[in-house]
Amino acid sequence: MLKAKVGYTTEENAKEAGIEIAKKALEQVEYAKVGIVYTSHFYKQEEVLEGIKEVAPTLPILGSISEGAILVPEGVVTSDHGFAGMIVLDDIDLEVGIAVQEKMEDKREAGRKLALKALEDAKKDYAPAYYYMVSSTKEEEMYMKGVQDILGNVPVFGGTVQTGSFLFNKDICMADSVGIILFYTDKRMETVFTGAYKKSDNMGIITKMDGDFHIVEIDHEKALQKYATWVGKDVEELKGPGLADIASTKPFGIKETLGEVIVLHQPFIGNEDGSITVANKVCTSTAVIQMKANQDTFVQGVGKAVEKVNRLIEKPGAYLFMHNVRRGNGTQEHLDEIYKTLKSVCKDIPFMMAFTHSEYGYVDHSRNLCGDLMLSFTGFEQEANNTMECEK
């Protein structure tokens, strides 16, 4: 049976923070198999790692950054000098493999190396049931392709943190890198990957790109002009990085091939030449839809996402939630509301929510996807129930 516990702190000293989260997390989970850590960028990550290892020197862990706060069963954890949290999982039938890989020029090859390192760590020569990934560079799609080259179609969950952030396992602390946890288990781990936005009537075809992240034209019209028409703004208002604030409630949506999930891409910068820089890779001949949402739907969306997870897993024993930090200017101002919504649906089940810059998830047939402004909500089954029938 799966056991889980979350340790958290706002201790100012980074090493002491590591000690505190490890002690709290392991109070009731003595034989934890893995720990997933999120900390404030105010800490030196190597010092947090040092503190964790002082308490649990052999515990397999993967750590990264959460922007602004984390949410745990007891409330919102944040401070202006640092915070940290760790969720640990213990299950007699769970085995893991963990690896961190430095950035390389060939990102797909880096993904291959990462997967091979994790298999070696797990002492396995076959693919896991699921994997968790975190990256501190924006090339997550290519890392994921490299991982898939080795593992095949294995469902993913996780997210990208701020570029340049440190990632760490029990042996390495490294900036500009990518990390992975392989989960070998007979229990279900289900992810709901959603934007919780609604479609508008505005849509078009990307007809010209400059590289992977700069949309030059939509319907053969300058992209920024097209978008300005859609959202009722003057083009000059949308130039520069301020576009991201406006676009957080009016992003681009792209349907995946099965049409079941609309992956969101946030217009990030309005460029002087009329192009739009987005946070995730896109390509020509792709249809984009202008999506819409407000802060109320953001708050309600987290509850609905957990309810979907609960329909997939009859008895969840823990949750890990990835929430995009840029979902509306007021996200950080509405953390208490988001927490109350989460607590009402999670009840007494341990959970941790981190705030990331891009999120990963999957749809039917293990089609793994990367998106911006998304929710990637994962539930871990407490006891195996292979006879259960459910729908997404």
Secondary structure, DSSP 4 states (H G I P E B T S, - for coil): --EEEEEEE--SSHHHHHHHHHHHHTSS-TT-SEEEEEE-TTS-HHHHHHHHHHH-TT--EEEEE-SS-EEETTEEE--SS--EEEEEEE-TT-EEEEEEEE--SSHHHHHHHHHHHHHHHHT-SS--SEEEEEESSS-HHHHHHHHHHHH-S--EEEEE--TT-EEE-SS-EEESEEEEEEEE-SS-EEEEEE---EEEEEEEEEEEEETTTEEEEETTEEHHHHHHHHHT--GGGG-BTTHHHHHTTS-EEEE-TTSS-EEEE-EEEE-TTS-EEESS---TT-EEEEEE--HHHHHHHHHHHHHHHHHH-SSEEEEEEEEETTSSTTTGGGHHHHHHHHHHHHTTS-EEEEEESEEEEEEGGGEEEEESS-EEEEEEESS--TT-----
